[in-house]
Amino acid sequence: MSNPKCLNMPLEQFRRAILGRTVESVVNRGKWLFIRLDSEYLLFNPGMGADVIYFKPKDTLPEKYQVKMTLDDRTGFTIRAWWFCYLHLVQQAKLGEHKLTGKLGLSPLDEEFTLGYFKQLLGKNRGNIKSFLLDQKNIAGIGNVYVQDPLFEARIHPKRKIQSLSEKEIEALYASLQSVLRKSIELGGLAYEKDFYGKSGNYGKNQFRIAYKPGQPCPVCQTVIEKIKTGSTSSFICPRCQSLKS
């Protein structure tokens, strides 16, 4: 490991703690992977992004990586974080106390994330809809890339107040979040991402409706797509289809 700052304990202690352990399951919650090692969990978050690439014995490893995990059959994977990542070892009994994952919301594609649950969640919150969607305590796994087109398809301005949304708009937003995320998974993720086997994704500008297309015509009404500031992030909207007036 070339960047021990991503750990929640000293490097040597971390090595001793995971050496010889058995991986029992791997599940995700938003951007976090929960890798179960009997009574503990190895929690991984790629930060701004990372290449997690599988290797077999005698494979040529990537030129650059910060983390290398080897299993007992000599297969394994490397991690190259684009900027910074987290790799924390946490006891199962203390998962709820972990500051970065203890209060994560459900992922949009979780079985429990039903339309009824989404409506109930919205009913408990205030503020604007985009901030709500990006808050990982509400919903885990929606980033700025994946929030653009669902809001457009539901004809909702990102600064609209949650209380102003109609039942029809909420239902359209829920359906679009589901379809956009499923389509991206089907195509292997974003074009600049790689899967576990090093294959690049195919979800990008050809699939985007208005995301990252300022100056181009809206696919519905031909109005010029605008890039606006929404808090600390940028948004891409059609000013006609996504009026701020509720």
ChimeraX commands (.cxc) that place a marker at each C-alpha (Angstrom):
marker #1 position 0.00,0.00,0.00 radius 0.5
marker #1 position 1.46,3.32,-1.09 radius 0.5
marker #1 position -1.07,5.64,0.58 radius 0.5
marker #1 position -1.78,4.56,4.18 radius 0.5
marker #1 position -3.66,7.82,4.82 radius 0.5
marker #1 position -6.79,6.14,3.45 radius 0.5
marker #1 position -6.77,3.73,6.42 radius 0.5
marker #1 position -8.40,4.21,9.82 radius 0.5
marker #1 position -5.45,2.62,11.66 radius 0.5
marker #1 position -1.66,2.32,11.27 radius 0.5
marker #1 position -0.61,0.32,8.20 radius 0.5
marker #1 position 1.10,-2.53,10.05 radius 0.5
marker #1 position -1.88,-2.95,12.37 radius 0.5
marker #1 position -4.17,-3.06,9.33 radius 0.5
marker #1 position -2.01,-5.71,7.63 radius 0.5
marker #1 position -1.98,-7.92,10.70 radius 0.5
marker #1 position -5.73,-7.54,11.13 radius 0.5
marker #1 position -6.70,-8.72,7.62 radius 0.5
marker #1 position -3.97,-11.29,6.93 radius 0.5
marker #1 position -5.48,-14.75,6.53 radius 0.5
marker #1 position -9.08,-13.57,6.89 radius 0.5
marker #1 position -11.93,-15.03,4.82 radius 0.5
marker #1 position -14.14,-12.85,2.63 radius 0.5
marker #1 position -17.70,-13.95,3.41 radius 0.5
marker #1 position -19.71,-11.46,1.38 radius 0.5
marker #1 position -19.50,-8.20,-0.55 radius 0.5
marker #1 position -22.40,-5.75,-0.82 radius 0.5
marker #1 position -22.61,-2.10,-1.73 radius 0.5
marker #1 position -24.40,0.86,-0.20 radius 0.5
marker #1 position -24.07,3.81,-2.52 radius 0.5
marker #1 position -20.37,4.37,-3.22 radius 0.5
marker #1 position -19.30,2.15,-0.31 radius 0.5
marker #1 position -18.40,-1.54,-0.53 radius 0.5
marker #1 position -19.04,-3.57,2.63 radius 0.5
marker #1 position -16.65,-6.53,2.54 radius 0.5
marker #1 position -17.50,-8.89,5.38 radius 0.5
marker #1 position -14.64,-10.66,7.17 radius 0.5
marker #1 position -16.54,-12.72,9.80 radius 0.5
marker #1 position -16.96,-10.33,12.77 radius 0.5
marker #1 position -15.53,-7.29,10.97 radius 0.5
marker #1 position -16.14,-5.31,7.81 radius 0.5
marker #1 position -13.65,-3.87,5.38 radius 0.5
marker #1 position -15.30,-0.65,4.15 radius 0.5
marker #1 position -14.12,0.81,0.86 radius 0.5
marker #1 position -15.07,4.11,-0.77 radius 0.5
marker #1 position -13.37,5.20,-4.03 radius 0.5
marker #1 position -13.71,8.91,-3.25 radius 0.5
marker #1 position -13.76,10.82,-6.54 radius 0.5
marker #1 position -13.27,7.51,-8.34 radius 0.5
marker #1 position -10.96,4.52,-8.49 radius 0.5
marker #1 position -10.00,1.60,-10.72 radius 0.5
marker #1 position -10.47,-1.67,-8.84 radius 0.5
marker #1 position -8.96,-4.29,-11.16 radius 0.5
marker #1 position -8.90,-8.06,-10.73 radius 0.5
marker #1 position -5.73,-10.00,-11.50 radius 0.5
marker #1 position -4.75,-13.67,-11.87 radius 0.5
marker #1 position -1.32,-15.18,-11.27 radius 0.5
marker #1 position 1.21,-14.03,-13.88 radius 0.5
marker #1 position -1.07,-11.20,-15.10 radius 0.5
marker #1 position 0.64,-7.89,-15.78 radius 0.5
marker #1 position -0.49,-5.51,-13.07 radius 0.5
marker #1 position -1.55,-1.92,-13.81 radius 0.5
marker #1 position 1.33,0.53,-14.03 radius 0.5
marker #1 position 0.02,2.57,-11.10 radius 0.5
marker #1 position -1.95,1.56,-8.01 radius 0.5
marker #1 position -2.01,2.37,-4.29 radius 0.5
marker #1 position -3.48,-0.84,-2.86 radius 0.5
marker #1 position -2.93,-4.51,-3.71 radius 0.5
marker #1 position -4.97,-7.31,-2.12 radius 0.5
marker #1 position -3.90,-10.92,-2.76 radius 0.5
marker #1 position -6.07,-13.95,-1.96 radius 0.5
marker #1 position -4.88,-17.44,-1.07 radius 0.5
marker #1 position -5.25,-18.69,-4.67 radius 0.5
marker #1 position -2.89,-15.87,-5.73 radius 0.5
marker #1 position -5.66,-13.96,-7.51 radius 0.5
marker #1 position -6.56,-10.55,-6.16 radius 0.5
marker #1 position -7.17,-6.95,-7.11 radius 0.5
marker #1 position -5.42,-3.62,-7.21 radius 0.5
marker #1 position -6.90,-0.23,-6.40 radius 0.5
marker #1 position -5.81,2.97,-8.10 radius 0.5
marker #1 position -7.60,5.92,-6.54 radius 0.5
marker #1 position -7.92,8.92,-8.84 radius 0.5
marker #1 position -7.60,11.30,-5.92 radius 0.5
marker #1 position -8.27,9.81,-2.49 radius 0.5
marker #1 position -10.11,6.79,-1.11 radius 0.5
marker #1 position -11.14,5.24,2.20 radius 0.5
marker #1 position -10.32,1.70,3.35 radius 0.5
marker #1 position -11.52,1.19,6.91 radius 0.5
marker #1 position -11.69,-1.92,9.06 radius 0.5
marker #1 position -14.65,-1.79,11.44 radius 0.5
marker #1 position -16.07,-4.31,13.90 radius 0.5
marker #1 position -19.56,-5.45,12.97 radius 0.5
marker #1 position -20.90,-4.36,16.37 radius 0.5
marker #1 position -19.61,-0.83,15.74 radius 0.5
marker #1 position -20.85,-0.32,12.16 radius 0.5
marker #1 position -23.51,2.07,13.38 radius 0.5
marker #1 position -20.83,4.24,14.99 radius 0.5
marker #1 position -18.74,4.58,11.83 radius 0.5
marker #1 position -18.95,8.29,10.98 radius 0.5
marker #1 position -18.88,7.84,7.20 radius 0.5
marker #1 position -21.31,4.94,6.79 radius 0.5
marker #1 position -23.34,4.73,10.00 radius 0.5
marker #1 position -26.08,7.03,8.72 radius 0.5
marker #1 position -26.10,6.18,5.02 radius 0.5
marker #1 position -29.52,6.06,3.40 radius 0.5
marker #1 position -30.77,3.26,1.18 radius 0.5
marker #1 position -29.44,2.95,-2.36 radius 0.5
marker #1 position -32.03,3.80,-5.06 radius 0.5
marker #1 position -31.96,0.24,-6.43 radius 0.5
marker #1 position -32.35,-1.47,-3.05 radius 0.5
marker #1 position -35.44,-3.66,-2.85 radius 0.5
marker #1 position -36.73,-1.59,0.06 radius 0.5
marker #1 position -36.44,1.65,-1.92 radius 0.5
marker #1 position -40.03,1.62,-3.17 radius 0.5
marker #1 position -42.07,4.53,-4.48 radius 0.5
marker #1 position -43.91,4.59,-1.17 radius 0.5
marker #1 position -40.62,4.78,0.74 radius 0.5
marker #1 position -39.41,7.60,-1.55 radius 0.5
marker #1 position -42.60,9.61,-0.97 radius 0.5
marker #1 position -42.36,9.08,2.78 radius 0.5
marker #1 position -38.71,10.18,2.77 radius 0.5
marker #1 position -39.54,13.34,0.84 radius 0.5
marker #1 position -42.35,14.11,3.25 radius 0.5
marker #1 position -39.87,14.23,6.13 radius 0.5
marker #1 position -37.52,16.70,4.45 radius 0.5
marker #1 position -37.45,20.33,3.36 radius 0.5
marker #1 position -35.18,22.42,1.19 radius 0.5
marker #1 position -34.54,22.02,-2.53 radius 0.5
marker #1 position -34.84,18.72,-4.35 radius 0.5
marker #1 position -31.31,18.50,-5.75 radius 0.5
marker #1 position -29.65,19.00,-2.36 radius 0.5
marker #1 position -31.94,16.31,-0.96 radius 0.5
marker #1 position -31.02,13.83,-3.70 radius 0.5
marker #1 position -27.27,14.38,-3.28 radius 0.5
marker #1 position -27.32,14.02,0.51 radius 0.5
marker #1 position -26.02,10.49,1.17 radius 0.5
marker #1 position -27.93,10.37,4.46 radius 0.5
marker #1 position -31.15,10.48,2.44 radius 0.5
marker #1 position -30.18,8.33,-0.53 radius 0.5
marker #1 position -26.82,6.63,-0.92 radius 0.5
marker #1 position -25.17,6.61,-4.32 radius 0.5
marker #1 position -26.61,9.50,-6.34 radius 0.5
marker #1 position -23.85,11.84,-7.50 radius 0.5
marker #1 position -23.95,14.99,-9.61 radius 0.5
marker #1 position -23.70,13.03,-12.88 radius 0.5
marker #1 position -26.75,10.90,-12.18 radius 0.5
marker #1 position -29.00,13.63,-10.79 radius 0.5
marker #1 position -29.15,15.74,-13.97 radius 0.5
marker #1 position -31.28,13.70,-16.37 radius 0.5
marker #1 position -33.79,12.35,-13.81 radius 0.5
marker #1 position -34.66,15.93,-12.81 radius 0.5
marker #1 position -34.99,16.88,-16.47 radius 0.5
marker #1 position -37.15,13.88,-17.35 radius 0.5
marker #1 position -39.44,14.68,-14.42 radius 0.5
marker #1 position -39.50,18.36,-15.56 radius 0.5
marker #1 position -38.23,19.53,-12.17 radius 0.5
marker #1 position -35.85,22.46,-11.66 radius 0.5
marker #1 position -33.02,21.45,-9.27 radius 0.5
marker #1 position -33.83,24.40,-6.98 radius 0.5
marker #1 position -37.50,23.50,-6.59 radius 0.5
marker #1 position -38.61,23.15,-2.98 radius 0.5
marker #1 position -39.58,19.62,-2.02 radius 0.5
marker #1 position -42.94,20.78,-0.68 radius 0.5
marker #1 position -43.85,22.19,-4.10 radius 0.5
marker #1 position -43.56,18.87,-5.93 radius 0.5
marker #1 position -46.75,17.21,-7.13 radius 0.5
marker #1 position -47.51,13.50,-6.83 radius 0.5
marker #1 position -47.04,13.17,-10.59 radius 0.5
marker #1 position -43.62,14.85,-10.47 radius 0.5
marker #1 position -42.46,12.66,-7.58 radius 0.5
marker #1 position -43.56,9.51,-9.39 radius 0.5
marker #1 position -41.80,10.63,-12.59 radius 0.5
marker #1 position -38.61,11.43,-10.66 radius 0.5
marker #1 position -38.62,8.04,-8.93 radius 0.5
marker #1 position -39.12,6.19,-12.23 radius 0.5
marker #1 position -36.37,8.17,-13.96 radius 0.5
marker #1 position -33.85,7.65,-11.15 radius 0.5
marker #1 position -34.48,3.92,-11.44 radius 0.5
marker #1 position -34.21,3.81,-15.24 radius 0.5
marker #1 position -31.09,6.01,-15.50 radius 0.5
marker #1 position -29.17,4.00,-12.89 radius 0.5
marker #1 position -30.22,0.64,-14.35 radius 0.5
marker #1 position -29.23,1.76,-17.84 radius 0.5
marker #1 position -25.79,2.86,-16.64 radius 0.5
marker #1 position -25.27,-0.51,-14.92 radius 0.5
marker #1 position -26.40,-2.32,-18.06 radius 0.5
marker #1 position -23.78,-0.40,-20.08 radius 0.5
marker #1 position -20.99,-1.03,-17.59 radius 0.5
marker #1 position -20.96,2.39,-15.92 radius 0.5
marker #1 position -19.65,5.73,-17.12 radius 0.5
marker #1 position -17.31,5.84,-20.11 radius 0.5
marker #1 position -14.38,6.99,-17.98 radius 0.5
marker #1 position -14.88,4.18,-15.44 radius 0.5
marker #1 position -13.62,0.58,-15.54 radius 0.5
marker #1 position -15.23,-2.55,-14.19 radius 0.5
marker #1 position -13.57,-5.23,-12.06 radius 0.5
marker #1 position -12.01,-6.77,-15.16 radius 0.5
marker #1 position -10.63,-3.55,-16.62 radius 0.5
marker #1 position -13.34,-3.04,-19.24 radius 0.5
marker #1 position -14.41,0.57,-19.80 radius 0.5
marker #1 position -18.05,1.57,-19.40 radius 0.5
marker #1 position -20.28,2.78,-22.23 radius 0.5
marker #1 position -22.63,5.20,-20.46 radius 0.5
marker #1 position -21.83,8.75,-21.53 radius 0.5
marker #1 position -22.85,11.71,-23.67 radius 0.5
marker #1 position -24.68,9.54,-26.18 radius 0.5
marker #1 position -27.02,8.47,-23.37 radius 0.5
marker #1 position -27.25,11.82,-21.55 radius 0.5
marker #1 position -30.40,13.82,-22.28 radius 0.5
marker #1 position -29.15,17.24,-21.13 radius 0.5
marker #1 position -26.38,16.43,-18.65 radius 0.5
marker #1 position -23.11,18.18,-19.52 radius 0.5
marker #1 position -24.53,19.57,-22.77 radius 0.5
marker #1 position -24.66,23.36,-22.25 radius 0.5
marker #1 position -25.40,25.32,-25.41 radius 0.5
marker #1 position -27.04,22.37,-27.14 radius 0.5
marker #1 position -30.78,22.21,-27.89 radius 0.5
marker #1 position -33.15,20.56,-25.45 radius 0.5
marker #1 position -34.24,17.17,-26.88 radius 0.5
marker #1 position -37.87,18.02,-26.11 radius 0.5
marker #1 position -38.40,21.71,-26.97 radius 0.5
marker #1 position -35.12,22.78,-28.63 radius 0.5
marker #1 position -34.51,25.54,-26.05 radius 0.5
marker #1 position -30.79,26.02,-25.38 radius 0.5
marker #1 position -29.56,23.98,-22.40 radius 0.5
marker #1 position -28.06,26.12,-19.65 radius 0.5
marker #1 position -25.41,25.45,-17.03 radius 0.5
marker #1 position -26.30,27.01,-13.68 radius 0.5
marker #1 position -24.77,27.04,-10.19 radius 0.5
marker #1 position -26.65,25.07,-7.55 radius 0.5
marker #1 position -24.85,25.38,-4.25 radius 0.5
marker #1 position -21.40,23.83,-4.52 radius 0.5
marker #1 position -22.30,21.94,-7.72 radius 0.5
marker #1 position -23.32,22.81,-11.28 radius 0.5
marker #1 position -26.58,21.80,-12.91 radius 0.5
marker #1 position -27.66,21.49,-16.53 radius 0.5
marker #1 position -31.24,22.46,-17.23 radius 0.5
marker #1 position -33.70,23.33,-19.94 radius 0.5
marker #1 position -35.09,26.67,-18.69 radius 0.5
marker #1 position -38.38,25.99,-20.47 radius 0.5
marker #1 position -39.00,22.36,-19.48 radius 0.5
marker #1 position -37.70,22.89,-15.94 radius 0.5
marker #1 position -39.26,26.11,-14.79 radius 0.5
marker #1 position -38.43,27.19,-11.24 radius 0.5
marker #1 position -42.05,28.18,-10.78 radius 0.5
marker #1 position -43.96,25.38,-9.10 radius 0.5
marker link #1:1,2 radius 0.2
marker link #1:2,3 radius 0.2
marker link #1:3,4 radius 0.2
marker link #1:4,5 radius 0.2
marker link #1:5,6 radius 0.2
marker link #1:6,7 radius 0.2
marker link #1:7,8 radius 0.2
marker link #1:8,9 radius 0.2
marker link #1:9,10 radius 0.2
marker link #1:10,11 radius 0.2
marker link #1:11,12 radius 0.2
marker link #1:12,13 radius 0.2
marker link #1:13,14 radius 0.2
marker link #1:14,15 radius 0.2
marker link #1:15,16 radius 0.2
marker link #1:16,17 radius 0.2
marker link #1:17,18 radius 0.2
marker link #1:18,19 radius 0.2
marker link #1:19,20 radius 0.2
marker link #1:20,21 radius 0.2
marker link #1:21,22 radius 0.2
marker link #1:22,23 radius 0.2
marker link #1:23,24 radius 0.2
marker link #1:24,25 radius 0.2
marker link #1:25,26 radius 0.2
marker link #1:26,27 radius 0.2
marker link #1:27,28 radius 0.2
marker link #1:28,29 radius 0.2
marker link #1:29,30 radius 0.2
marker link #1:30,31 radius 0.2
marker link #1:31,32 radius 0.2
marker link #1:32,33 radius 0.2
marker link #1:33,34 radius 0.2
marker link #1:34,35 radius 0.2
marker link #1:35,36 radius 0.2
marker link #1:36,37 radius 0.2
marker link #1:37,38 radius 0.2
marker link #1:38,39 radius 0.2
marker link #1:39,40 radius 0.2
marker link #1:40,41 radius 0.2
marker link #1:41,42 radius 0.2
marker link #1:42,43 radius 0.2
marker link #1:43,44 radius 0.2
marker link #1:44,45 radius 0.2
marker link #1:45,46 radius 0.2
marker link #1:46,47 radius 0.2
marker link #1:47,48 radius 0.2
marker link #1:48,49 radius 0.2
marker link #1:49,50 radius 0.2
marker link #1:50,51 radius 0.2
marker link #1:51,52 radius 0.2
marker link #1:52,53 radius 0.2
marker link #1:53,54 radius 0.2
marker link #1:54,55 radius 0.2
marker link #1:55,56 radius 0.2
marker link #1:56,57 radius 0.2
marker link #1:57,58 radius 0.2
marker link #1:58,59 radius 0.2
marker link #1:59,60 radius 0.2
marker link #1:60,61 radius 0.2
marker link #1:61,62 radius 0.2
marker link #1:62,63 radius 0.2
marker link #1:63,64 radius 0.2
marker link #1:64,65 radius 0.2
marker link #1:65,66 radius 0.2
marker link #1:66,67 radius 0.2
marker link #1:67,68 radius 0.2
marker link #1:68,69 radius 0.2
marker link #1:69,70 radius 0.2
marker link #1:70,71 radius 0.2
marker link #1:71,72 radius 0.2
marker link #1:72,73 radius 0.2
marker link #1:73,74 radius 0.2
marker link #1:74,75 radius 0.2
marker link #1:75,76 radius 0.2
marker link #1:76,77 radius 0.2
marker link #1:77,78 radius 0.2
marker link #1:78,79 radius 0.2
marker link #1:79,80 radius 0.2
marker link #1:80,81 radius 0.2
marker link #1:81,82 radius 0.2
marker link #1:82,83 radius 0.2
marker link #1:83,84 radius 0.2
marker link #1:84,85 radius 0.2
marker link #1:85,86 radius 0.2
marker link #1:86,87 radius 0.2
marker link #1:87,88 radius 0.2
marker link #1:88,89 radius 0.2
marker link #1:89,90 radius 0.2
marker link #1:90,91 radius 0.2
marker link #1:91,92 radius 0.2
marker link #1:92,93 radius 0.2
marker link #1:93,94 radius 0.2
marker link #1:94,95 radius 0.2
marker link #1:95,96 radius 0.2
marker link #1:96,97 radius 0.2
marker link #1:97,98 radius 0.2
marker link #1:98,99 radius 0.2
marker link #1:99,100 radius 0.2
marker link #1:100,101 radius 0.2
marker link #1:101,102 radius 0.2
marker link #1:102,103 radius 0.2
marker link #1:103,104 radius 0.2
marker link #1:104,105 radius 0.2
marker link #1:105,106 radius 0.2
marker link #1:106,107 radius 0.2
marker link #1:107,108 radius 0.2
marker link #1:108,109 radius 0.2
marker link #1:109,110 radius 0.2
marker link #1:110,111 radius 0.2
marker link #1:111,112 radius 0.2
marker link #1:112,113 radius 0.2
marker link #1:113,114 radius 0.2
marker link #1:114,115 radius 0.2
marker link #1:115,116 radius 0.2
marker link #1:116,117 radius 0.2
marker link #1:117,118 radius 0.2
marker link #1:118,119 radius 0.2
marker link #1:119,120 radius 0.2
marker link #1:120,121 radius 0.2
marker link #1:121,122 radius 0.2
marker link #1:122,123 radius 0.2
marker link #1:123,124 radius 0.2
marker link #1:124,125 radius 0.2
marker link #1:125,126 radius 0.2
marker link #1:126,127 radius 0.2
marker link #1:127,128 radius 0.2
marker link #1:128,129 radius 0.2
marker link #1:129,130 radius 0.2
marker link #1:130,131 radius 0.2
marker link #1:131,132 radius 0.2
marker link #1:132,133 radius 0.2
marker link #1:133,134 radius 0.2
marker link #1:134,135 radius 0.2
marker link #1:135,136 radius 0.2
marker link #1:136,137 radius 0.2
marker link #1:137,138 radius 0.2
marker link #1:138,139 radius 0.2
marker link #1:139,140 radius 0.2
marker link #1:140,141 radius 0.2
marker link #1:141,142 radius 0.2
marker link #1:142,143 radius 0.2
marker link #1:143,144 radius 0.2
marker link #1:144,145 radius 0.2
marker link #1:145,146 radius 0.2
marker link #1:146,147 radius 0.2
marker link #1:147,148 radius 0.2
marker link #1:148,149 radius 0.2
marker link #1:149,150 radius 0.2
marker link #1:150,151 radius 0.2
marker link #1:151,152 radius 0.2
marker link #1:152,153 radius 0.2
marker link #1:153,154 radius 0.2
marker link #1:154,155 radius 0.2
marker link #1:155,156 radius 0.2
marker link #1:156,157 radius 0.2
marker link #1:157,158 radius 0.2
marker link #1:158,159 radius 0.2
marker link #1:159,160 radius 0.2
marker link #1:160,161 radius 0.2
marker link #1:161,162 radius 0.2
marker link #1:162,163 radius 0.2
marker link #1:163,164 radius 0.2
marker link #1:164,165 radius 0.2
marker link #1:165,166 radius 0.2
marker link #1:166,167 radius 0.2
marker link #1:167,168 radius 0.2
marker link #1:168,169 radius 0.2
marker link #1:169,170 radius 0.2
marker link #1:170,171 radius 0.2
marker link #1:171,172 radius 0.2
marker link #1:172,173 radius 0.2
marker link #1:173,174 radius 0.2
marker link #1:174,175 radius 0.2
marker link #1:175,176 radius 0.2
marker link #1:176,177 radius 0.2
marker link #1:177,178 radius 0.2
marker link #1:178,179 radius 0.2
marker link #1:179,180 radius 0.2
marker link #1:180,181 radius 0.2
marker link #1:181,182 radius 0.2
marker link #1:182,183 radius 0.2
marker link #1:183,184 radius 0.2
marker link #1:184,185 radius 0.2
marker link #1:185,186 radius 0.2
marker link #1:186,187 radius 0.2
marker link #1:187,188 radius 0.2
marker link #1:188,189 radius 0.2
marker link #1:189,190 radius 0.2
marker link #1:190,191 radius 0.2
marker link #1:191,192 radius 0.2
marker link #1:192,193 radius 0.2
marker link #1:193,194 radius 0.2
marker link #1:194,195 radius 0.2
marker link #1:195,196 radius 0.2
marker link #1:196,197 radius 0.2
marker link #1:197,198 radius 0.2
marker link #1:198,199 radius 0.2
marker link #1:199,200 radius 0.2
marker link #1:200,201 radius 0.2
marker link #1:201,202 radius 0.2
marker link #1:202,203 radius 0.2
marker link #1:203,204 radius 0.2
marker link #1:204,205 radius 0.2
marker link #1:205,206 radius 0.2
marker link #1:206,207 radius 0.2
marker link #1:207,208 radius 0.2
marker link #1:208,209 radius 0.2
marker link #1:209,210 radius 0.2
marker link #1:210,211 radius 0.2
marker link #1:211,212 radius 0.2
marker link #1:212,213 radius 0.2
marker link #1:213,214 radius 0.2
marker link #1:214,215 radius 0.2
marker link #1:215,216 radius 0.2
marker link #1:216,217 radius 0.2
marker link #1:217,218 radius 0.2
marker link #1:218,219 radius 0.2
marker link #1:219,220 radius 0.2
marker link #1:220,221 radius 0.2
marker link #1:221,222 radius 0.2
marker link #1:222,223 radius 0.2
marker link #1:223,224 radius 0.2
marker link #1:224,225 radius 0.2
marker link #1:225,226 radius 0.2
marker link #1:226,227 radius 0.2
marker link #1:227,228 radius 0.2
marker link #1:228,229 radius 0.2
marker link #1:229,230 radius 0.2
marker link #1:230,231 radius 0.2
marker link #1:231,232 radius 0.2
marker link #1:232,233 radius 0.2
marker link #1:233,234 radius 0.2
marker link #1:234,235 radius 0.2
marker link #1:235,236 radius 0.2
marker link #1:236,237 radius 0.2
marker link #1:237,238 radius 0.2
marker link #1:238,239 radius 0.2
marker link #1:239,240 radius 0.2
marker link #1:240,241 radius 0.2
marker link #1:241,242 radius 0.2
marker link #1:242,243 radius 0.2
marker link #1:243,244 radius 0.2
marker link #1:244,245 radius 0.2
marker link #1:245,246 radius 0.2
view
